């Protein structure tokens, strides 16, 4: 049976582990699963601009993946959660254009499976995006 290893990033990841009792990633063999990452800074503040927040969430996913020994090019599955304004019937281009641009920049030709969900709130006040991924280490080489 493969070893199970849990990971947190320095700073906010360590704080979440201590205060909220969860890890940011688990690695079982060559498979890495990460918890949802927002576009937060280490002081749990968010950029004012939605595009900047989405890019920051991608940066945070990258940081957690690296902590567990993976990269964006190893990602095989993405789940993203997007806070929608009241009455919205779709996630829309303001989110999608940035998401797709980041996929292309970070994964090249790799096109993982992606489930995108609109929600009313996320885990922190001011949070508009959360990204959760699964990676298979070495699969993106």
C-alpha positions as semicolon CSV with decimal commas, in nm:
position;residue;x (nm);y (nm);z (nm)
1;X;0,000;0,000;0,000
2;X;0,141;0,345;-0,090
3;X;0,231;0,589;0,184
4;X;-0,011;0,871;0,258
5;X;0,157;1,210;0,307
6;X;-0,016;1,537;0,396
7;X;0,124;1,880;0,307
8;X;0,074;2,246;0,394
9;X;0,251;2,552;0,259
10;X;0,450;2,779;0,489
11;X;0,252;3,071;0,628
12;X;-0,121;3,052;0,563
13;X;-0,119;2,675;0,506
14;X;0,036;2,624;0,847
15;X;-0,224;2,858;0,996
16;X;-0,511;2,665;0,832
17;X;-0,366;2,338;0,961
18;X;-0,349;2,475;1,315
19;X;-0,676;2,673;1,327
20;X;-0,905;2,485;1,088
21;X;-0,754;2,137;1,125
22;X;-0,701;2,051;0,759
23;X;-0,413;2,002;0,518
24;X;-0,383;2,163;0,177
25;X;-0,269;1,851;-0,007
26;X;-0,246;1,476;0,021
27;X;-0,014;1,257;-0,184
28;X;-0,078;0,886;-0,219
29;X;0,185;0,732;-0,444
30;X;0,199;0,951;-0,754
31;X;-0,150;1,100;-0,704
32;X;-0,185;1,446;-0,546
33;X;-0,518;1,591;-0,435
34;X;-0,532;1,948;-0,311
35;X;-0,797;2,128;-0,111
36;X;-0,964;2,427;-0,272
37;X;-0,734;2,727;-0,301
38;X;-0,857;3,084;-0,314
39;X;-0,693;3,395;-0,451
40;X;-0,577;3,504;-0,108
41;X;-0,254;3,654;0,017
42;X;-0,089;3,505;0,326
43;X;-0,278;3,756;0,542
44;X;-0,610;3,624;0,397
45;X;-0,682;3,940;0,200
46;X;-0,802;3,934;-0,160
47;X;-0,725;4,154;-0,460
48;X;-0,994;4,406;-0,555
49;X;-0,994;4,290;-0,917
50;X;-1,160;3,956;-1,005
51;X;-0,900;3,870;-1,270
52;X;-0,618;3,930;-1,020
53;X;-0,796;3,711;-0,765
54;X;-0,829;3,426;-1,014
55;X;-0,460;3,451;-1,110
56;X;-0,368;3,453;-0,739
57;X;-0,577;3,136;-0,689
58;X;-0,382;2,970;-0,972
59;X;-0,058;3,084;-0,804
60;X;-0,174;2,933;-0,475
61;X;-0,264;2,604;-0,644
62;X;0,084;2,602;-0,799
63;X;0,244;2,663;-0,460
64;X;0,050;2,376;-0,298
65;X;0,123;2,140;-0,588
66;X;0,495;2,218;-0,560
67;X;0,487;2,147;-0,186
68;X;0,357;1,797;-0,268
69;X;0,600;1,744;-0,558
70;X;0,368;1,816;-0,852
71;X;0,318;2,089;-1,113
72;X;0,031;2,232;-1,317
73;X;0,148;2,012;-1,608
74;X;0,066;1,706;-1,393
75;X;-0,295;1,819;-1,335
76;X;-0,560;1,582;-1,472
77;X;-0,875;1,725;-1,309
78;X;-0,992;2,073;-1,203
79;X;-1,296;2,173;-0,999
80;X;-1,360;2,545;-0,974
81;X;-1,618;2,725;-0,764
82;X;-1,727;3,076;-0,861
83;X;-1,935;3,318;-0,652
84;X;-2,212;3,452;-0,873
85;X;-2,387;3,784;-0,830
86;X;-2,752;3,759;-0,723
87;X;-2,974;3,666;-1,017
88;X;-2,690;3,550;-1,243
89;X;-2,777;3,253;-1,461
90;X;-2,424;3,162;-1,567
91;X;-2,066;3,200;-1,453
92;X;-1,980;3,418;-1,752
93;X;-1,680;3,551;-1,937
94;X;-1,539;3,760;-1,649
95;X;-1,445;3,429;-1,482
96;X;-1,409;3,199;-1,783
97;X;-1,174;3,413;-1,992
98;X;-0,919;3,433;-1,709
99;X;-0,958;3,064;-1,617
100;X;-0,900;2,950;-1,975
101;X;-0,605;3,187;-2,020
102;X;-0,444;3,050;-1,703
103;X;-0,502;2,689;-1,814
104;X;-0,321;2,759;-2,140
105;X;-0,034;2,947;-1,975
106;X;0,024;2,692;-1,701
107;X;-0,055;2,361;-1,873
108;X;0,034;2,421;-2,236
109;X;-0,141;2,169;-2,457
110;X;-0,263;1,960;-2,165
111;X;-0,641;1,994;-2,128
112;X;-0,758;1,832;-1,801
113;X;-1,118;1,756;-1,721
114;X;-1,289;2,059;-1,563
115;X;-1,605;2,096;-1,358
116;X;-1,711;2,456;-1,299
117;X;-1,974;2,536;-1,038
118;X;-2,149;2,863;-0,953
119;X;-2,210;2,918;-0,581
120;X;-2,350;3,188;-0,355
121;X;-2,063;3,196;-0,099
122;X;-1,725;3,040;-0,031
123;X;-1,523;2,983;0,288
124;X;-1,393;3,337;0,346
125;X;-1,551;3,680;0,327
126;X;-1,455;3,850;0,001
127;X;-1,365;3,525;-0,176
128;X;-1,493;3,489;-0,536
129;X;-1,303;3,183;-0,663
130;X;-1,182;2,850;-0,529
131;X;-0,985;2,595;-0,731
132;X;-0,930;2,230;-0,640
133;X;-0,716;1,997;-0,852
134;X;-0,596;1,640;-0,884
135;X;-0,252;1,569;-1,030
136;X;-0,060;1,257;-1,127
137;X;0,309;1,329;-1,064
138;X;0,517;1,282;-1,379
139;X;0,220;1,251;-1,614
140;X;0,280;1,591;-1,770
141;X;0,634;1,523;-1,890
